[in-house]
Amino acid sequence: MIDAGHIDITLSPGAVSIVSTRSKAIARLFIGKAPDGVAALVPALFTVCGAAHSRASAVCLAKEGAGRAVAGAASQVVAAEAMREHLMRIAVDWQKAVSAEAPAAGELRRIHRLPRLAAADPAALSGEADALLQQWIGTEEAILAGPGVLVASQTPAARLIRSVMTRGWDGVGAAGSSLPDERTAYRLVAAESCIAVLARDHGDGLLPRLYARLVHAACLARQLRRNGVVPDMPASDTVARESGWSEAHVPTSRGLLTHRARLEKGLVAAYEITAPTDVNFAVDGPAERALLKLSGEMQDDLADAARLMVEAFDPCVAYGLRVQ
């Protein structure tokens, strides 16, 4: 079994330490293999965002003329997988933050099966995605209208957002990070009007970053409803080729995922994967800058606010947070 790694975060007044044991060596497993061999291996290696990794790899290798692009239903599986990740975070972590009542196992199974539903019964997917969106977050219209409208409902997401606003945490941790320097849901939906308003009022603080998850989920529900056509969002995958390398970019719930490959004589000569966590939790990366700003602004409730900020950046591996 391959160790996915762990992120250890230590926070003290005016200081942040982020130590990651994530390894990029996993991409070396593809060296010397034919593209078909890589395509078969990728789904077995990635349990988190596996569909997104599979698509990124296939599209990247197809640019080299040796693979096969995945289209149509596969893009819906990737979108359904991203929506599942958002909803599971809300149903498990956000629900725990606002209620002593744990979600029922059957409700979690409904969320978990979204990607399988996308592959097996695309016609039923849109209705199920909309129903889950409304159950855990709210209607698409309420979400896109902004937190002032959404908090009138009693969903777990609305209750947590209301708590953040009531405690005056809207702009805490706003570090003024440059969007091109991060790979987050916040960056993916920065052009949405409600996020632009929040960024104007609170910078890239806690509320805009948390709310970006909800907006991205609403956009994904729209994408599933329109069979993958969403003009307002980045393309489901984009491909570029430079200096002998082909690369593909696929949006996930955590931000943009990139696969890069170089082939020689039909075999993979070099391969690189850049996941959102690799960028967001890098030394002096956007998560560190936000937490550093947070640690200088708050004393009371720092641990609670810091945990919400970490979850807004949403690492794809387990993490530990220690506040000194």
Helices and strands as residue ranges (DSSP letters): E 7-12, E 15-20, G 25-30, H 35-45, H 50-63, H 73-89, I 90-94, H 95-98, H 105-112, H 114-120, H 122-136, H 140-145, H 147-150, H 156-166, G 179-181, H 185-188, H 193-202, H 206-225, E 238-242, E 245-252, E 255-264, E 267-274, H 276-280, H 286-297, H 302-313, E 319-323
